[in-house]
Amino acid sequence: MSLPALTGAQKTQLRGRGQTLPDHAWLGRDGVTTEFLAELLRQLDARELVKLRFTGGQDRRERAALCAQVEGDAACLCVGAVGHTALFWRPGADGSKLLAAG
């Protein structure tokens, strides 16, 4: 599945929506496991926009590497990462309901 390229305005819109979201996924010391990926994919299918919390004490470089790994493994985009929180987006099968709602 090829992900659409997002404009800066669209990323900003998604980050704004993510401000009020609770954490839907947690990534600990074990890293990106099969169980974690299964849960993240389930959350992306259900919500389209998922807030992930890093709980394993990872440093900045480790968190950046984990974000890149999650993007590749889950076929999603990281639309923002601040501190121990990252926001991942993947459109639904019928396109993005969040971006269409504008």
DSSP file (Angstrom, degrees, kcal/mol; ACC not computed):
  #  RESIDUE AA STRUCTURE BP1 BP2  ACC     N-H-->O    O-->H-N    N-H-->O    O-->H-N    TCO  KAPPA ALPHA  PHI   PSI    X-CA   Y-CA   Z-CA
    1    1 A M              0   0    0      0, 0.0     2,-0.5     0, 0.0     0, 0.0   0.000 360.0 360.0 360.0 127.2    0.0    0.0    0.0
    2    2 A S        -     0   0    0      1,-0.0     0, 0.0     0, 0.0     0, 0.0  -0.783 360.0-137.8 -93.4 129.5    1.4    3.3   -1.0
    3    3 A L        -     0   0    0     -2,-0.5     2,-0.1    73,-0.1    73,-0.1  -0.647  20.7-115.4 -86.5 140.9    0.8    6.2    1.4
    4    4 A P        -     0   0    0      0, 0.0     2,-0.3     0, 0.0    -1,-0.1  -0.427  31.6-108.6 -71.1 149.0   -0.2    9.6    0.0
    5    5 A A        -     0   0    0     -2,-0.1     2,-0.4     1,-0.0     0, 0.0  -0.602  34.7-141.4 -75.4 137.4    2.3   12.5    0.5
    6    6 A L        -     0   0    0     -2,-0.3     2,-0.1    -3,-0.0    -1,-0.0  -0.799   6.2-131.0-102.4 142.8    1.0   14.9    3.1
    7    7 A T     >  -     0   0    0     -2,-0.4     4,-2.2     1,-0.1     5,-0.2  -0.394  30.8-106.3 -79.2 166.8    1.4   18.7    2.8
    8    8 A G  H  > S+     0   0    0      1,-0.2     4,-2.4     2,-0.2     5,-0.2   0.886 122.2  53.7 -60.3 -39.0    2.7   20.7    5.8
    9    9 A A  H  > S+     0   0    0      2,-0.2     4,-2.3     1,-0.2    -1,-0.2   0.886 107.7  49.9 -64.6 -38.9   -0.8   22.0    6.4
   10   10 A Q  H  > S+     0   0    0      2,-0.2     4,-2.4     1,-0.2    -2,-0.2   0.909 110.8  49.1 -66.9 -41.1   -2.3   18.4    6.5
   11   11 A K  H  X S+     0   0    0     -4,-2.2     4,-2.7     2,-0.2    -2,-0.2   0.912 111.1  50.5 -62.8 -41.4    0.4   17.3    9.0
   12   12 A T  H  X S+     0   0    0     -4,-2.4     4,-2.2     2,-0.2    -2,-0.2   0.908 109.4  51.2 -62.0 -41.9   -0.3   20.4   11.1
   13   13 A Q  H  X S+     0   0    0     -4,-2.3     4,-2.0     2,-0.2    -2,-0.2   0.923 111.8  46.7 -60.9 -45.5   -4.0   19.5   11.0
   14   14 A L  H  X S+     0   0    0     -4,-2.4     4,-2.1     1,-0.2    -2,-0.2   0.897 110.7  51.7 -66.0 -40.2   -3.3   15.9   12.1
   15   15 A R  H  X S+     0   0    0     -4,-2.7     4,-1.0     1,-0.2    -1,-0.2   0.890 108.1  53.2 -63.0 -38.0   -1.0   17.1   14.9
   16   16 A G  H >< S+     0   0    0     -4,-2.2     3,-0.6     1,-0.2     4,-0.5   0.913 109.8  46.9 -61.9 -42.8   -3.7   19.4   16.1
   17   17 A R  H >< S+     0   0    0     -4,-2.0     3,-0.7     1,-0.2     4,-0.3   0.852 108.9  56.8 -65.7 -33.7   -6.2   16.5   16.3
   18   18 A G  H >< S+     0   0    0     -4,-2.1     3,-0.9     1,-0.2    -1,-0.2   0.695  86.8  79.3 -72.2 -18.8   -3.6   14.4   18.1
   19   19 A Q  T << S+     0   0    0     -4,-1.0    -1,-0.2    -3,-0.6    -2,-0.2   0.875 101.0  37.0 -56.7 -39.3   -3.2   17.0   20.9
   20   20 A T  T <  S+     0   0    0     -3,-0.7    -1,-0.2    -4,-0.5    -2,-0.2   0.464  93.6 109.2 -96.1  -1.9   -6.4   15.8   22.6
   21   21 A L    <   -     0   0    0     -3,-0.9     2,-0.1    -4,-0.3     3,-0.1  -0.471  66.2-128.1 -73.8 143.5   -6.0   12.1   21.9
   22   22 A P        -     0   0    0      0, 0.0    29,-0.5     0, 0.0     2,-0.3  -0.444  42.6 -82.4 -76.9 165.5   -5.2    9.7   24.7
   23   23 A D        +     0   0    0      1,-0.2    29,-0.2    -2,-0.1     3,-0.1  -0.544  45.5 179.5 -68.1 130.3   -2.2    7.3   24.2
   24   24 A H        +     0   0    0     27,-2.5     2,-0.3    -2,-0.3    28,-0.2   0.578  65.2  30.5-107.7 -15.0   -3.4    4.3   22.2
   25   25 A A  E     -a   52   0A   0     26,-1.5    28,-2.5    18,-0.0     2,-0.4  -0.995  62.6-156.4-145.2 148.2   -0.1    2.4   22.1
   26   26 A W  E     -a   53   0A   0     -2,-0.3     2,-0.6    26,-0.2    28,-0.2  -0.990   3.1-159.8-129.2 133.7    2.9    2.1   24.3
   27   27 A L  E     +a   54   0A   0     26,-2.7    28,-2.4    -2,-0.4    29,-0.9  -0.946  21.3 175.4-118.2 112.2    6.4    1.1   23.2
   28   28 A G    >   -     0   0    0     -2,-0.6     3,-1.4     3,-0.3    28,-0.3   0.019  50.9 -61.4 -99.8-156.3    8.6   -0.2   26.0
   29   29 A R  T 3  S+     0   0    0      1,-0.3     3,-0.1    26,-0.2    27,-0.0   0.755 122.6  68.5 -64.2 -26.9   12.1   -1.7   26.3
   30   30 A D  T 3  S-     0   0    0      1,-0.2    -1,-0.3     3,-0.0     2,-0.1   0.689  92.7-154.2 -69.9 -16.2   11.2   -4.7   24.1
   31   31 A G    <   -     0   0    0     -3,-1.4     2,-1.3     1,-0.1    -3,-0.3  -0.405  52.8  -6.1  78.8-154.8   11.0   -2.5   21.1
   32   32 A V  S    S+     0   0    0     -3,-0.1     2,-0.2    -2,-0.1    -1,-0.1  -0.640  79.3 173.3 -82.7  95.9    8.9   -3.2   18.0
   33   33 A T     >  -     0   0    0     -2,-1.3     4,-2.5     1,-0.1     5,-0.2  -0.479  47.3-105.9 -96.9 170.6    7.6   -6.7   18.7
   34   34 A T  H  > S+     0   0    0      2,-0.2     4,-2.3     1,-0.2     5,-0.1   0.892 122.6  50.5 -61.6 -40.8    5.1   -8.8   16.7
   35   35 A E  H  > S+     0   0    0      2,-0.2     4,-2.2     1,-0.2    -1,-0.2   0.910 110.0  49.7 -65.5 -42.5    2.5   -8.2   19.5
   36   36 A F  H  > S+     0   0    0      1,-0.2     4,-2.7     2,-0.2    -2,-0.2   0.937 111.7  48.4 -61.5 -46.4    3.1   -4.4   19.4
   37   37 A L  H  X S+     0   0    0     -4,-2.5     4,-2.8     1,-0.2     5,-0.2   0.899 109.4  52.6 -61.7 -41.3    2.8   -4.3   15.6
   38   38 A A  H  X S+     0   0    0     -4,-2.3     4,-1.9     1,-0.2    -1,-0.2   0.923 112.7  44.6 -60.8 -43.9   -0.5   -6.3   15.7
   39   39 A E  H  X S+     0   0    0     -4,-2.2     4,-2.5     2,-0.2    -2,-0.2   0.906 113.2  50.6 -68.0 -41.3   -2.0   -3.9   18.3
   40   40 A L  H  X S+     0   0    0     -4,-2.7     4,-2.7     1,-0.2    -2,-0.2   0.916 110.6  49.1 -62.9 -42.8   -0.7   -0.8   16.4
   41   41 A L  H  X S+     0   0    0     -4,-2.8     4,-2.3     2,-0.2    -1,-0.2   0.889 110.6  51.0 -64.0 -38.8   -2.2   -2.1   13.1
   42   42 A R  H  X S+     0   0    0     -4,-1.9     4,-1.8    -5,-0.2    -2,-0.2   0.919 112.1  46.9 -62.9 -43.7   -5.5   -2.7   14.9
   43   43 A Q  H  X>S+     0   0    0     -4,-2.5     4,-2.8     2,-0.2     5,-0.5   0.903 111.4  50.5 -65.6 -41.7   -5.5    0.8   16.3
   44   44 A L  H  X5S+     0   0    0     -4,-2.7     4,-1.7     1,-0.2    -1,-0.2   0.896 110.3  50.3 -63.8 -39.8   -4.7    2.3   13.0
   45   45 A D  H  <5S+     0   0    0     -4,-2.3    -1,-0.2    -5,-0.2    -2,-0.2   0.882 117.9  39.7 -63.9 -37.6   -7.5    0.4   11.3
   46   46 A A  H  <5S+     0   0    0     -4,-1.8    -2,-0.2    -5,-0.2    -1,-0.2   0.840 134.6  15.4 -80.9 -34.4   -9.9    1.6   13.9
   47   47 A R  H  <5S-     0   0    0     -4,-2.8     2,-0.6    -5,-0.1    -3,-0.2   0.685  74.0-146.4-119.1 -24.2   -8.8    5.2   14.4
   48   48 A E  S  <<S+     0   0    0     -4,-1.7    42,-2.1    -5,-0.5     2,-0.4  -0.049  86.4  61.5  76.7 -33.7   -6.5    6.3   11.5
   49   49 A L  E     - B   0  89A   0     -2,-0.6     2,-0.4    40,-0.2    40,-0.2  -0.987  68.7-177.5-128.3 121.4   -4.5    8.5   13.9
   50   50 A V  E     - B   0  88A   0     38,-2.9    38,-2.9    -2,-0.4     2,-0.5  -0.969  18.8-146.3-127.3 130.7   -2.7    6.9   16.8
   51   51 A K  E     - B   0  87A   0    -29,-0.5   -27,-2.5    -2,-0.4   -26,-1.5  -0.842  19.4-161.6 -94.7 127.4   -0.7    8.5   19.6
   52   52 A L  E     -aB  25  86A   0     34,-3.5    34,-2.5    -2,-0.5     2,-0.5  -0.901   4.1-155.5-112.6 136.7    2.2    6.3   20.8
   53   53 A R  E     -aB  26  85A   0    -28,-2.5   -26,-2.7    -2,-0.4     2,-0.6  -0.948  12.0-139.6-113.0 129.4    4.0    6.7   24.1
   54   54 A F  E     +a   27   0A   0     30,-2.9   -26,-0.2    -2,-0.5     3,-0.2  -0.792  29.4 166.3 -86.5 119.1    7.6    5.6   24.5
   55   55 A T        +     0   0    0    -28,-2.4   -27,-0.2    -2,-0.6   -26,-0.2   0.304  52.3  84.7-117.1   7.1    7.9    4.0   28.0
   56   56 A G  S    S-     0   0    0    -29,-0.9    -1,-0.1   -28,-0.3   -28,-0.1   0.307 102.2-106.9 -96.6  10.1   11.2    2.2   27.8
   57   57 A G        +     0   0    0      1,-0.2    -2,-0.1    -3,-0.2   -29,-0.1   0.780  58.3 171.2  72.8  25.5   13.5    5.1   28.7
   58   58 A Q        -     0   0    0      1,-0.1    -1,-0.2     4,-0.1     2,-0.1  -0.378  28.2-127.1 -68.8 146.3   14.8    5.4   25.2
   59   59 A D     >  -     0   0    0     -2,-0.1     4,-2.6     1,-0.1     5,-0.2  -0.312  35.8 -88.1 -84.8 178.6   16.9    8.4   24.4
   60   60 A R  H  > S+     0   0    0      1,-0.2     4,-2.1     2,-0.2     5,-0.2   0.879 126.7  47.4 -57.2 -44.3   16.2   10.8   21.5
   61   61 A R  H  > S+     0   0    0      1,-0.2     4,-2.3     2,-0.2    -1,-0.2   0.906 112.0  50.1 -66.5 -41.0   18.2    8.8   18.9
   62   62 A E  H  > S+     0   0    0      1,-0.2     4,-2.5     2,-0.2    -2,-0.2   0.909 110.4  50.1 -63.4 -41.6   16.6    5.5   19.9
   63   63 A R  H  X S+     0   0    0     -4,-2.6     4,-2.3     2,-0.2    -1,-0.2   0.901 110.3  50.1 -64.2 -40.2   13.1    7.1   19.7
   64   64 A A  H  X S+     0   0    0     -4,-2.1     4,-2.0    -5,-0.2    -1,-0.2   0.909 112.2  47.7 -63.8 -41.7   13.9    8.5   16.2
   65   65 A A  H  X S+     0   0    0     -4,-2.3     4,-2.2     1,-0.2    -2,-0.2   0.893 111.6  50.3 -65.9 -39.6   15.1    5.1   15.0
   66   66 A L  H  X S+     0   0    0     -4,-2.5     4,-2.8     2,-0.2    -2,-0.2   0.881 107.8  53.5 -66.7 -37.7   12.0    3.4   16.5
   67   67 A C  H  X S+     0   0    0     -4,-2.3     4,-2.5     2,-0.2    -2,-0.2   0.933 110.1  47.4 -60.6 -45.3    9.7    5.9   14.7
   68   68 A A  H  X S+     0   0    0     -4,-2.0     4,-2.0     1,-0.2    -2,-0.2   0.896 112.6  49.6 -62.9 -40.1   11.4    5.1   11.4
   69   69 A Q  H  X S+     0   0    0     -4,-2.2     4,-2.9     2,-0.2     5,-0.2   0.915 110.7  49.1 -65.5 -42.6   11.1    1.3   12.1
   70   70 A V  H  X S+     0   0    0     -4,-2.8     4,-2.8     1,-0.2     6,-0.3   0.915 108.9  54.0 -63.4 -42.8    7.4    1.7   13.0
   71   71 A E  H  X>S+     0   0    0     -4,-2.5     5,-1.3    -5,-0.2     4,-0.7   0.924 114.8  40.3 -56.3 -45.9    6.7    3.7    9.8
   72   72 A G  H  <5S+     0   0    0     -4,-2.0     3,-0.3     2,-0.2    -2,-0.2   0.922 119.2  43.4 -70.3 -44.9    8.3    0.9    7.7
   73   73 A D  H  <5S+     0   0    0     -4,-2.9    -2,-0.2     1,-0.2    -3,-0.2   0.842 123.2  35.5 -72.6 -34.1    6.8   -2.1    9.6
   74   74 A A  H  <5S-     0   0    0     -4,-2.8    -1,-0.2    -5,-0.2    -2,-0.2   0.391 101.3-126.1-102.3   2.7    3.3   -0.7    9.9
   75   75 A A  T  <5 +     0   0    0     -4,-0.7     2,-0.3    -3,-0.3    -3,-0.2   0.943  69.1 119.9  50.4  54.8    3.1    1.2    6.6
   76   76 A C      < -     0   0    0     -5,-1.3     2,-0.4    -6,-0.3    14,-0.2  -0.829  61.3-112.7-136.7 174.7    2.1    4.4    8.3
   77   77 A L  E     -C   89   0A   0     12,-2.8    12,-2.7    -2,-0.3     2,-0.8  -0.925  14.6-135.2-115.1 138.5    3.5    8.0    8.6
   78   78 A C  E     -C   88   0A   0     -2,-0.4    10,-0.2    10,-0.2     3,-0.1  -0.837  23.9-179.7 -86.9 112.6    4.9    9.7   11.7
   79   79 A V  E     -     0   0A   0      8,-2.3     2,-0.2    -2,-0.8   -64,-0.2   0.499  64.9  -3.4 -94.8  -4.8    3.3   13.1   11.5
   80   80 A G  E     -C   87   0A   0      7,-0.9     7,-3.0   -66,-0.1     2,-0.4  -0.823  52.8-169.8 178.9 143.6    4.9   14.4   14.7
   81   81 A A  E     +C   86   0A   0      5,-0.2     2,-0.4    -2,-0.2     5,-0.2  -0.959  11.2 169.8-144.4 124.0    7.1   13.4   17.5
   82   82 A V  E >   -C   85   0A   0      3,-2.3     3,-1.8    -2,-0.4     2,-0.1  -0.985  61.5 -45.9-135.5 123.1    7.8   15.4   20.7
   83   83 A G  T 3  S-     0   0    0     -2,-0.4   -20,-0.0     1,-0.3     0, 0.0  -0.345 124.8 -12.8  58.9-125.3    9.6   14.0   23.7
   84   84 A H  T 3  S+     0   0    0     -2,-0.1   -30,-2.9    -3,-0.1     2,-0.4   0.113 122.8  82.5 -97.0  20.7    8.3   10.6   24.6
   85   85 A T  E <   -BC  53  82A   0     -3,-1.8    -3,-2.3   -32,-0.2     2,-0.3  -0.978  50.8-179.6-129.5 139.0    5.2   10.8   22.3
   86   86 A A  E     -BC  52  81A   0    -34,-2.5   -34,-3.5    -2,-0.4     2,-0.5  -0.971  17.6-142.3-135.0 152.2    4.8   10.2   18.6
   87   87 A L  E     -BC  51  80A   0     -7,-3.0    -8,-2.3    -2,-0.3    -7,-0.9  -0.965  16.4-168.0-120.1 122.3    1.7   10.5   16.3
   88   88 A F  E     -BC  50  78A   0    -38,-2.9   -38,-2.9    -2,-0.5     2,-0.4  -0.887   2.6-170.0-115.0 141.8    1.2    8.0   13.5
   89   89 A W  E     +BC  49  77A   0    -12,-2.7   -12,-2.8    -2,-0.4   -40,-0.2  -0.980  13.4 167.2-132.9 140.4   -1.3    8.2   10.7
   90   90 A R        -     0   0    0    -42,-2.1   -14,-0.1    -2,-0.4    -2,-0.0  -0.926  34.7-121.0-148.5 127.3   -2.5    5.9    8.0
   91   91 A P        -     0   0    0      0, 0.0     5,-0.2     0, 0.0   -43,-0.1  -0.287  31.4-111.6 -67.0 153.8   -5.6    6.5    5.8
   92   92 A G  B >   -D   95   0B   0      3,-0.9     3,-1.7     1,-0.1   -47,-0.1  -0.109  39.0 -89.3 -72.4 178.8   -8.5    4.0    5.9
   93   93 A A  T 3  S+     0   0    0      1,-0.3     3,-0.1   -48,-0.1    -1,-0.1   0.796 130.1  46.1 -62.3 -29.5   -9.4    1.8    3.0
   94   94 A D  T 3  S-     0   0    0      1,-0.4    -1,-0.3     0, 0.0     2,-0.1   0.164 126.1 -92.0 -98.7  17.3  -11.8    4.5    1.7
   95   95 A G  B <   -D   92   0B   0     -3,-1.7    -3,-0.9     4,-0.0     2,-0.6  -0.408  67.2 -34.8  97.6-179.6   -9.3    7.3    2.1
   96   96 A S     >  -     0   0    0     -5,-0.2     4,-1.1     1,-0.2     5,-0.1  -0.670  41.4-176.2 -84.6 120.0   -8.8    9.6    5.1
   97   97 A K  H  > S+     0   0    0     -2,-0.6     4,-1.4     2,-0.2    -1,-0.2   0.789  85.9  55.9 -79.0 -29.4  -11.9   10.6    7.0
   98   98 A L  H  > S+     0   0    0      2,-0.2     4,-0.5     1,-0.2    -1,-0.1   0.906 111.3  40.6 -70.6 -41.8   -9.8   12.9    9.2
   99   99 A L  H  4 S+     0   0    0      1,-0.2     3,-0.5     2,-0.2    -1,-0.2   0.830 113.5  54.0 -76.7 -31.2   -8.4   15.0    6.4
  100  100 A A  H  < S+     0   0    0     -4,-1.1    -1,-0.2     1,-0.2    -2,-0.2   0.821 102.0  58.8 -70.1 -30.0  -11.6   15.1    4.5
  101  101 A A  H  <        0   0    0     -4,-1.4    -1,-0.2     1,-0.1    -2,-0.2   0.725 360.0 360.0 -71.9 -19.9  -13.4   16.4    7.5
  102  102 A G     <        0   0    0     -4,-0.5    -1,-0.1    -3,-0.5    -3,-0.1   0.423 360.0 360.0  40.4 360.0  -11.0   19.3    7.4
